[in-house]
Structure formats: C-alpha cells, structure tokens
Amino acid sequence: MRLILENRELNMNHRDHFIQGEWRVGTGEELVSWCPSTSDRVWSGTRATAGEVDSAVGAAHDAFSSWARRTLEERVAYAKA
C-alpha cells in the first residue's frame, strides 16, 4: 500500500525500524493491521523487542542536543531529504 501525504509518497510495505540512522528488522512478534471496513489485511510487520525500543530511545536521547541546535530551516531540509 502506498499513500500520498502532502506530495510525499509513503511506502506502507516497509516493515523495519529506523534506529540510529539505519533500517533494522524487528525481532519481536508479528503485528498485523486490518482494514476496518473490509477486514482485508493491510500491512504486517514485526514488533520491536524491549531491547530494540531501548536502543531507539537511547539513540534519540543521544541525538537530541545536536538536533535541538538546528534551525527550523535545517530541520525542514532534513525532513524533505
């Protein structure tokens, strides 16, 4: 499934977790999303484990101070890249 959101295409088939600047495959249990109107399976992926969540939170904490110093324009440019 692909969505267009404010002229940006999002690939809803991506099943990995973005941690410390790289995509990682989750190793937790399967997670499935169902369409409420048709009961069709829309998306499936793998949940993050507690360790993977800890890694993501730690990476976000480490990156916060440098990100906070960026200007709005720099943040927008980064998000659009």
Secondary structure, DSSP 8 states (H G I E B T S, - for coil): -EEEETTEEEETT--SEEETTEEE---S-EEEEE-TTT--EEEEEE---HHHHHHHHHHHHHHHHHHHTS-HHHHHHHHH-
